[in-house]
Amino acid sequence: NIFPSLISHIDATGQTHLKSSEAIDREIQATRDLLELKREEAKLNALGNFDTLISDRDDAADKVEKKRKQVAELREILKNTTENNIYINELEQNVLRLDSTISTSSMKITDELLKLASAYNDIEINPAIQKSVENFINSQDLSKLDARELEAYAIKVSAIMESLQKAYDSGNSGDFSKNVNALRDYASGLGTTDVQLSGF
């Protein structure tokens, strides 16, 4: 399949004719410019996106806490009866749904962090390195970080990913290990869960 924007015309026999190489080069440059604008947009919207996602997660957490208290109070009041067990069950189901919302919100925060880190990358990252860093970030508890800390973390992750890629390209295992440890140390300094970087 050929990109439609690269087709000049289709003749009477059904043959596809491409634009001139100059026109193709302009199309390629326009695509690069668009990608760069998308990267810049991700950078500019990062704090607002993080604030919204954190607010959503925190609102759900507050609701979960209130519902859990309601369930505990009702259980205490009704501990010697079988009345309103259906209502308690409904409240418990609601708590589970809200817990799911918290998990989804946390995943969205992690996704936004990874998207922002990619926006700051100036070089192409090997998919294996990208996947290992993503797995590491996904294993972190980012719930204590505010929007600015998440943005700073994304920028740091981006810089370390680039350093990992450069060490990988040059075959420098010492620098590679140093950068793996730098990522782990930075995450640990933020107070996120201490886990090992797998896949390296």
N, C-alpha and C positions, 0 to 999 in steps of 0.2 A: 504494500500500500504506500502511496505517495501522499505527502502532505498536500492538501488542496491548495494552500497558498503558494506552492512551488510550481503549480501547473499553469502554463501559459494558455493552452487550449487543447481541445481534443478534435482531431480532424475527422473527416467523413468516414474513414475506415476504422475509427475507434482508437487510433494511436494517440497516446498522451505525449504532449510536447511540453518540455520544461521551460521555465523562464530562463533568461540569460544568466550566466554565472554571476554577473553583477547584481541582478535582481535577487538571486538566491542568497548571495552574501548579505544583501540588505535585510532579507527575511531572517537570516540567522542572527544578525546583529540586533534586530528588533526583538527577537526571542530572548537573547541574552539581556537586553535592556529591561525587558519585562520581568525576567527572573531576578534581576538585581533590585528592581523596584519592589518586588514581592518580599525579598530579603529585608529591605529597608523598612517596609511596612511591618513586618514581624518584629523588628527591633523597636519601632516607634510605638507599637500597640502593646508591647510586653507588659509594662507595669499595669495598665488598665485591665488587660486580660487576666493577669495574676490576681489583681484585687477582686475582680468579679468572681473568679473561681474560688478564691479563698473565702469570700463572703458566702457563696453558695454552700460550701463545705461546712463552714461554721454555723450557718443557719440550720442545716440538717442535724449537726451535732447537738445544738441546743434543743431542737425538737425531740431528738432521741432521749436526751437526759430527762426532759419533762415527762415524756411518755413512760420511761422506766420508773420514775417516781410515782406516777399514777398507778402503774401496775402494782408496785410494791405496797402502796397505800390501800388499794382495793383488796389485795391478797390478805393484808392484815385485818381489814374490816370484815372480810368474808371468810376468814380462815376456818370457821366452824360451820359454814353452810355450803351448800352446793349451788346457791343462787348466783346468777350473773357470771357464771364461768364462760359463757359465750362472749360476753362483753370483754372479759379479761383476755380471752383468746384473740379477739379482734384487735385489742390494743397491742398484744404481743406481735401479731402479724404486721401491724403498722410499724412497730419498732424495727422489725426485720427489713421492711421495705425502706425505711429511713437509713438503716445501716448500709443498705445497698447503694443508696444515693450518696452517702459519704464516700464509699469506695469508688464510685464512679467519678465523683468530684476530685478525689485524690489522683485517680488515673489521668483525668483531664489536665491537672496541674503538671504532672510528670510529662505528659505529651507536649504541653506548651513549653516546658523547660527544654525538652529535646529539640523541638522545632526552633526555638530561639538559639540554642547552641549551634544548630545547623546553619542558621542565618548568619552567624558570626564566622563560620568556617570560610577561609579563603582558598583552601585547597580541597581536592576531592579525597574523601576518607575511604579507606579500604572497608568493604562491607563487614568483614570479620571484626575489625576494630570497632566500627560503628555499633555492631550488634552487642559486643562485649560491654561497651560503655553504656548502651541502652539497658542491658540486663542489670548492670551495677546501679544505675540511676533508679530503675524500677524497684530495686530491692531496698531503696532508702526510704526512711520515714521523713518526709518533707513537711509534715504538719506544723512544725514549730517555726518554719521560716516565713517571713513576710515577703511582700512583693519585691522589694529591693534586694533582699537576700537571695531570692529565687533568680532574679535577673543576674546578679553578680555570680551566682553558681553556674548559670548557663554560659556566661562569658568565660568563666574559668574552665568549664568542661570543654568548651570550644578550643581554647588555647592548648589544653592538655591533649585533646584529640589530634590537633595539628602536630604537636610535638611527638606524639606516639606514631603518627603517620610518617613523619620525617625520619624518626629512628628506625622504623620498619623498613622504609625505602633504602636507607643506608646500611641496613643490617647491623645496626649498633644495639646489641641486646642490653648493654649497660644503661644507655639512655632510655631505652624502652622500659626497663624495670624501674628506673628512677621516676619516669612519668606515671607509671602505674601506681607507685607509692605516693607520688604527689597528689594524684586524684583521691586516693584512699585517705591521705592525711587531711586534705582540704575538707572532704565530706565529714570526717571524724571531728574536725574542728568546728563544724557547723552544728554538731550534736545529732547528726543523723545516725541511724543504726550502723554499727560496725560490722560489715560483712566483707568477704573476700571478693576481689575482682575475678570472676570466672572467665574462662575462655582465653586468657592471655598466656 
